[in-house]
Amino acid sequence: MKKIYYLSTCDTCKRILKELDAPGEFTLQDIKKEPLKEEEIESLKKLSGNYEKLFSKRARLYKERDLKNKQLSEEDYKTLLLEHYTFLKRPVIVNENEIFIGNSKKTVEAAKKSIHE
């Protein structure tokens, strides 16, 4: 699978997509217009190892709900990821059996290298 989960209203996502220059075989999924389905979250978890790695602790709702002061389980992370698109750390780039989560320089460079090998 070659897929990029992103948010079309996010300038950082747009910049990274441009920087990646991903070939046409990549499918782009705007998570606001097309929310993640349970099967998609399951397959992302399989690649990443757990739901927490996919979860954005910088989301506005995370702060509003005071989730940092709660003990969240893997099941909680999954539920929250399914509940609202802002909880997904973006972008999530899947290149076959590799997954790249988030927008750190290191992650983007590794994704670029993987895509253009």
Contacts in CASP RR format, 6 or more apart in sequence:
PFRMAT RR
TARGET T0000
AUTHOR 0000-0000-0000
METHOD contacts of the structure
MODEL  1
MKKIYYLSTCDTCKRILKELDAPGEFTLQDIKKEPLKEEEIESLKKLSGN
YEKLFSKRARLYKERDLKNKQLSEEDYKTLLLEHYTFLKRPVIVNENEIF
IGNSKKTVEAAKKSIHE
1 43 0 8 1.000
1 94 0 8 1.000
1 96 0 8 1.000
2 22 0 8 1.000
2 25 0 8 1.000
2 26 0 8 1.000
2 27 0 8 1.000
2 94 0 8 1.000
2 95 0 8 1.000
2 96 0 8 1.000
3 26 0 8 1.000
3 27 0 8 1.000
3 28 0 8 1.000
3 29 0 8 1.000
3 93 0 8 1.000
3 94 0 8 1.000
4 17 0 8 1.000
4 20 0 8 1.000
4 22 0 8 1.000
4 26 0 8 1.000
4 27 0 8 1.000
4 28 0 8 1.000
4 29 0 8 1.000
4 91 0 8 1.000
4 92 0 8 1.000
4 93 0 8 1.000
4 94 0 8 1.000
5 29 0 8 1.000
5 31 0 8 1.000
5 36 0 8 1.000
5 40 0 8 1.000
5 44 0 8 1.000
5 88 0 8 1.000
5 90 0 8 1.000
5 91 0 8 1.000
5 92 0 8 1.000
5 93 0 8 1.000
5 94 0 8 1.000
6 13 0 8 1.000
6 16 0 8 1.000
6 17 0 8 1.000
6 28 0 8 1.000
6 29 0 8 1.000
6 30 0 8 1.000
6 31 0 8 1.000
6 90 0 8 1.000
6 91 0 8 1.000
6 92 0 8 1.000
7 13 0 8 1.000
7 30 0 8 1.000
7 31 0 8 1.000
7 32 0 8 1.000
7 85 0 8 1.000
7 90 0 8 1.000
7 91 0 8 1.000
8 14 0 8 1.000
8 30 0 8 1.000
8 32 0 8 1.000
8 33 0 8 1.000
9 32 0 8 1.000
10 90 0 8 1.000
12 90 0 8 1.000
12 103 0 8 1.000
13 90 0 8 1.000
13 91 0 8 1.000
13 103 0 8 1.000
16 91 0 8 1.000
16 103 0 8 1.000
16 108 0 8 1.000
17 28 0 8 1.000
17 91 0 8 1.000
19 108 0 8 1.000
19 112 0 8 1.000
20 93 0 8 1.000
20 108 0 8 1.000
20 111 0 8 1.000
20 112 0 8 1.000
20 115 0 8 1.000
21 112 0 8 1.000
21 115 0 8 1.000
21 116 0 8 1.000
22 93 0 8 1.000
22 115 0 8 1.000
23 115 0 8 1.000
26 115 0 8 1.000
31 85 0 8 1.000
31 88 0 8 1.000
31 90 0 8 1.000
32 85 0 8 1.000
35 82 0 8 1.000
35 85 0 8 1.000
36 44 0 8 1.000
36 81 0 8 1.000
36 82 0 8 1.000
36 85 0 8 1.000
36 88 0 8 1.000
38 82 0 8 1.000
41 51 0 8 1.000
41 54 0 8 1.000
41 78 0 8 1.000
41 81 0 8 1.000
41 82 0 8 1.000
44 54 0 8 1.000
44 92 0 8 1.000
44 94 0 8 1.000
44 99 0 8 1.000
45 51 0 8 1.000
45 54 0 8 1.000
45 78 0 8 1.000
47 94 0 8 1.000
47 97 0 8 1.000
47 98 0 8 1.000
47 99 0 8 1.000
48 54 0 8 1.000
48 99 0 8 1.000
48 101 0 8 1.000
50 74 0 8 1.000
50 77 0 8 1.000
51 74 0 8 1.000
51 77 0 8 1.000
51 78 0 8 1.000
51 81 0 8 1.000
52 72 0 8 1.000
52 74 0 8 1.000
52 77 0 8 1.000
53 89 0 8 1.000
53 101 0 8 1.000
54 77 0 8 1.000
54 81 0 8 1.000
54 88 0 8 1.000
54 89 0 8 1.000
54 92 0 8 1.000
54 101 0 8 1.000
55 77 0 8 1.000
55 80 0 8 1.000
55 81 0 8 1.000
55 87 0 8 1.000
55 88 0 8 1.000
55 89 0 8 1.000
56 62 0 8 1.000
56 86 0 8 1.000
56 87 0 8 1.000
56 88 0 8 1.000
56 89 0 8 1.000
56 90 0 8 1.000
57 67 0 8 1.000
57 68 0 8 1.000
59 84 0 8 1.000
59 86 0 8 1.000
59 87 0 8 1.000
60 86 0 8 1.000
61 67 0 8 1.000
61 84 0 8 1.000
61 86 0 8 1.000
61 87 0 8 1.000
62 68 0 8 1.000
62 87 0 8 1.000
67 80 0 8 1.000
70 76 0 8 1.000
72 80 0 8 1.000
80 87 0 8 1.000
81 87 0 8 1.000
81 88 0 8 1.000
89 101 0 8 1.000
89 102 0 8 1.000
90 102 0 8 1.000
90 103 0 8 1.000
91 102 0 8 1.000
91 103 0 8 1.000
92 99 0 8 1.000
92 100 0 8 1.000
92 101 0 8 1.000
92 102 0 8 1.000
93 99 0 8 1.000
93 100 0 8 1.000
93 101 0 8 1.000
93 111 0 8 1.000
93 115 0 8 1.000
94 100 0 8 1.000
95 111 0 8 1.000
95 114 0 8 1.000
95 115 0 8 1.000
98 114 0 8 1.000
100 107 0 8 1.000
100 108 0 8 1.000
100 110 0 8 1.000
100 111 0 8 1.000
100 114 0 8 1.000
101 107 0 8 1.000
END
